[in-house]
Structures are given as C-alpha cells and as structure tokens.
Amino acid sequence: MKNMLNCYYHMLQIKAEITENTELFAQTYYQLSLKVGEISRLAKPGQFVHLRVNQKTVPLLRRPFSIHSVGEKNLQILYKVIGKGTEILAQRKKGEFLDMIGPSGNGYKLPDGKVKVVLVAGGIGVASLYFLAEELTRRSLPFVVLIGGKSREDILCRDKFKKLNVDVMVSTEDGTSGRKGLVTDLLQELLPTPHSQLPIVVYACGPTEMFKETARIARKYAVPCYLSLEKIIACGVGACQGCVINTKDGYQRVCKDGPVFDSEQIIW
Ligand SMILES: Cc1cc2nc3c(=O)[nH]c(=O)nc-3n(C[C@H](O)[C@H](O)[C@H](O)COP(=O)(O)OP(=O)(O)OC[C@H]3O[C@@H](n4cnc5c(N)ncnc54)[C@H](O)[C@@H]3O)c2cc1C
C-alpha cells in the first residue's frame, strides 16, 4: 500500500513543452526533449512517461515511453515510429505542448553494494538502459553494455554509452555491425567468463523473445536479472488492469507494479 501511495504521490500531470524532436534515422528513430519541471527531479531509471500525442480523440489513449535521460528541468525520450501514435508524435514541433503523466512505474531496483552490471538492450530497449547507465556511472558501479538490433541502423546510443567509458559490445542479425547474431549470444558468452570477481546483475530491455532468452541464460548462471517489460498500456495508473502479466505473485500490472520485474518472478 505504501508503495502505491508513494507512486501516486510522485506522479504529476503537466503540459510539457517540446524543445526538440529530432529525427535520428530515416523517419524511424527520433529523440524528443521536453520541458518537464519537477518531473525531471522525481524521475528514476526504468520509469516512463505517459504521453498524449495530440489533443484529438484519435488516438484516444496515451502512449508510454521510457525516460531516456534527464536534465535539470527537462527530459528526453527516444522513440521508434511503429504506428499511428508515434507517427503523429514524429510530426510534433518545437514550441508545441504535450499532455504528460509521469514519472510512472517502479523503475529499476538498483544494486546494493559492489556488483558488476550487464546491460542487455534490444533495439529501442536502449532508451531506458541509458538512464540506468548514467546512474551506475554516478555511483561508480562497473558495467558493460550489450546492444543488439536487426541491422546497423537499429544500433542506437553506442557512442553515448562509450562516452561513459564502458565496454560496449554490439550484435546485429544481418552482421552489418558488430557480431552477427543475437544480443543474447553475447550474454551467453560473457556470463561464464565475466572478467570480474564481483557478483553479476543483469538488466535488460527489448522484445519479448530477447527477454525469455535473457532470463533463461541468467537462470543458468544463477545471476539476478531484471527486465523492463513492454506491454500495450491503457490507463497507465493501474486501474484498468489491461496490461497484466502472470507472475509467481499472481497477476501484476506492467504500468504500476512494473514495468521492471525480477525475471524469476515472471511466468512466461
Ligand atoms: C513501459 C513502456 C516503455 C516504453 N518505452 C518506449 C521507448 O522508450 N521508446 C519507444 O519507441 N517505445 C517505447 N515503448 C513502446 C511504445 O509505447 C509503443 O511503441 C507505442 O505506444 C506505439 O504506439 P503507436 O500508436 O505508434 O502504435 P500502435 O498503432 O498502437 O501499434 C502498432 C503496432 O505495435 C504494437 N504495439 C504497440 N505498443 C506496443 C507495446 N507497448 N509493446 C508491444 N507491441 C506494441 C501493436 O500491437 C501494433 O501491432 C514503451 C512501452 C512501454 C509499455
């Protein structure tokens, strides 16, 4: 109950001014910056914002986007155009306003004590893991980043991660960048020989099949693993139960109890 009240208490609804909406690649990937006032101070890695892409009745529902990074009074999201809502979002201009609720969701449970962290990103999953990487850097926790995508253009943020002075390993399914194969192949190779005496913790964000394989590998090596799940979210405040998943603790709402879950809790 305390958790629930805390969450509601910290969630705000604002009109956020767009300060940048930049195309990163071929009308597919964009970075959006918004003036959000206090929300930037409240935001934690792994949380998301729930945006109305316009003020019309279509699309009616808000769209959830992970918080990619925060500044003093602004935040960024990184998004991929996949349907009507994101198409409209890509047309929105600097100086316009978006109705936003946030920060929403539980966020990543940060490691206690000294551990080595492995971040596993599939495609646009890098969006939330970059904010986590910034926090790990702030806490001087060592980490490595594995980024996978279908092709070279799906590998986002490689240089941004490198600027944090960490090892970044890349894989693509067609071999146009990094190792040919899946990002989970990189994880499978890394975990048995992590080059570190520290205990390992894995955090992952990406598509469902990647989650299942990441969870399987983490279990094989008895490594804690946290997954930031993506489901279609309707109300975004835990009321409609439209985004439930099955877990060992019963049904849980991705928007409210998640989006981050311990992989061992999830019933796939
Ligand atoms: C907690 C959370 C954080 C997210 N963070 C990001 C982010 O940082 N960047 C980003 O680009 N996207 C993110 N997403 C996904 C994003 O919300 C969807 O891509 C967006 O809502 C699609 O809206 P649309 O109207 O363009 O597509 P729609 O027209 O609604 O859908 C197009 C197609 O995509 C499928 N789809 C839509 N939403 C999802 C979803 N959430 N999961 C799986 N399939 C979906 C639909 O079933 C349909 O087939 C996040 C989702 C969640 C739940």
The ligand as an SDF file (V2000), in Angstrom:
LIG
                    3D

 53 58  0  0  0  0  0  0  0  0999 V2000
    6.8180    0.9150  -20.1350 C   0  0  0  0  0  0  0  0  0  0  0  0
    6.9950    1.1090  -21.6180 C   0  0  0  0  0  0  0  0  0  0  0  0
    8.0540    1.8790  -22.0760 C   0  0  0  0  0  0  0  0  0  0  0  0
    8.2230    2.0680  -23.4430 C   0  0  0  0  0  0  0  0  0  0  0  0
    9.2740    2.8260  -23.8550 N   0  0  0  0  0  0  0  0  0  0  0  0
    9.4510    3.0690  -25.1690 C   0  0  0  0  0  0  0  0  0  0  0  0
   10.5200    3.8840  -25.6020 C   0  0  0  0  0  0  0  0  0  0  0  0
   11.3120    4.3930  -24.8090 O   0  0  0  0  0  0  0  0  0  0  0  0
   10.6380    4.1040  -26.9300 N   0  0  0  0  0  0  0  0  0  0  0  0
    9.7620    3.5480  -27.8550 C   0  0  0  0  0  0  0  0  0  0  0  0
    9.9210    3.7770  -29.0510 O   0  0  0  0  0  0  0  0  0  0  0  0
    8.7500    2.7720  -27.4530 N   0  0  0  0  0  0  0  0  0  0  0  0
    8.5620    2.5250  -26.1400 C   0  0  0  0  0  0  0  0  0  0  0  0
    7.5160    1.7450  -25.7330 N   0  0  0  0  0  0  0  0  0  0  0  0
    6.5900    1.2260  -26.7530 C   0  0  0  0  0  0  0  0  0  0  0  0
    5.6600    2.3620  -27.1960 C   0  0  0  0  0  0  0  0  0  0  0  0
    4.8140    2.6920  -26.1240 O   0  0  0  0  0  0  0  0  0  0  0  0
    4.8510    1.8950  -28.4010 C   0  0  0  0  0  0  0  0  0  0  0  0
    5.7310    1.7080  -29.4720 O   0  0  0  0  0  0  0  0  0  0  0  0
    3.8250    2.9530  -28.7780 C   0  0  0  0  0  0  0  0  0  0  0  0
    2.8450    3.0450  -27.7840 O   0  0  0  0  0  0  0  0  0  0  0  0
    3.1980    2.5640  -30.1010 C   0  0  0  0  0  0  0  0  0  0  0  0
    2.1770    3.4790  -30.3890 O   0  0  0  0  0  0  0  0  0  0  0  0
    1.6540    3.6410  -31.8830 P   0  0  0  0  0  0  0  0  0  0  0  0
    0.3520    4.3230  -31.8060 O   0  0  0  0  0  0  0  0  0  0  0  0
    2.7000    4.2430  -32.7450 O   0  0  0  0  0  0  0  0  0  0  0  0
    1.4830    2.1590  -32.3750 O   0  0  0  0  0  0  0  0  0  0  0  0
    0.1170    1.3430  -32.4470 P   0  0  0  0  0  0  0  0  0  0  0  0
   -0.6160    1.7700  -33.6730 O   0  0  0  0  0  0  0  0  0  0  0  0
   -0.5810    1.4320  -31.1230 O   0  0  0  0  0  0  0  0  0  0  0  0
    0.6630   -0.1160  -32.6130 O   0  0  0  0  0  0  0  0  0  0  0  0
    1.4180   -0.5320  -33.7720 C   0  0  0  0  0  0  0  0  0  0  0  0
    1.8150   -1.9890  -33.5610 C   0  0  0  0  0  0  0  0  0  0  0  0
    2.7270   -2.1080  -32.4640 O   0  0  0  0  0  0  0  0  0  0  0  0
    2.1910   -2.9500  -31.4410 C   0  0  0  0  0  0  0  0  0  0  0  0
    2.4820   -2.3080  -30.1370 N   0  0  0  0  0  0  0  0  0  0  0  0
    2.0620   -1.0990  -29.7240 C   0  0  0  0  0  0  0  0  0  0  0  0
    2.5070   -0.8350  -28.4810 N   0  0  0  0  0  0  0  0  0  0  0  0
    3.2250   -1.9050  -28.0990 C   0  0  0  0  0  0  0  0  0  0  0  0
    3.9190   -2.2540  -26.9200 C   0  0  0  0  0  0  0  0  0  0  0  0
    3.9710   -1.4460  -25.8490 N   0  0  0  0  0  0  0  0  0  0  0  0
    4.5370   -3.4560  -26.8710 N   0  0  0  0  0  0  0  0  0  0  0  0
    4.4750   -4.2930  -27.9080 C   0  0  0  0  0  0  0  0  0  0  0  0
    3.8370   -4.0220  -29.0600 N   0  0  0  0  0  0  0  0  0  0  0  0
    3.2150   -2.8470  -29.1620 C   0  0  0  0  0  0  0  0  0  0  0  0
    0.6950   -3.0050  -31.7140 C   0  0  0  0  0  0  0  0  0  0  0  0
    0.1390   -4.2220  -31.2570 O   0  0  0  0  0  0  0  0  0  0  0  0
    0.6340   -2.9010  -33.2190 C   0  0  0  0  0  0  0  0  0  0  0  0
    0.8980   -4.1470  -33.8140 O   0  0  0  0  0  0  0  0  0  0  0  0
    7.3190    1.5120  -24.3800 C   0  0  0  0  0  0  0  0  0  0  0  0
    6.2600    0.7270  -23.9120 C   0  0  0  0  0  0  0  0  0  0  0  0
    6.1080    0.5320  -22.5520 C   0  0  0  0  0  0  0  0  0  0  0  0
    4.9780   -0.3130  -22.0680 C   0  0  0  0  0  0  0  0  0  0  0  0
  1  2  1  0
  2  3  1  0
  2 52  2  0
  3  4  2  0
  4  5  1  0
  4 50  1  0
  5  6  2  0
  6  7  1  0
  6 13  1  0
  7  8  2  0
  7  9  1  0
  9 10  1  0
 10 11  2  0
 10 12  1  0
 12 13  2  0
 13 14  1  0
 14 15  1  0
 14 50  1  0
 15 16  1  0
 16 17  1  0
 16 18  1  0
 18 19  1  0
 18 20  1  0
 20 21  1  0
 20 22  1  0
 22 23  1  0
 23 24  1  0
 24 25  2  0
 24 26  1  0
 24 27  1  0
 27 28  1  0
 28 29  2  0
 28 30  1  0
 28 31  1  0
 31 32  1  0
 32 33  1  0
 33 34  1  0
 33 48  1  0
 34 35  1  0
 35 36  1  0
 35 46  1  0
 36 37  1  0
 36 45  1  0
 37 38  2  0
 38 39  1  0
 39 40  1  0
 39 45  2  0
 40 41  1  0
 40 42  2  0
 42 43  1  0
 43 44  2  0
 44 45  1  0
 46 47  1  0
 46 48  1  0
 48 49  1  0
 50 51  2  0
 51 52  1  0
 52 53  1  0
M  END
$$$$
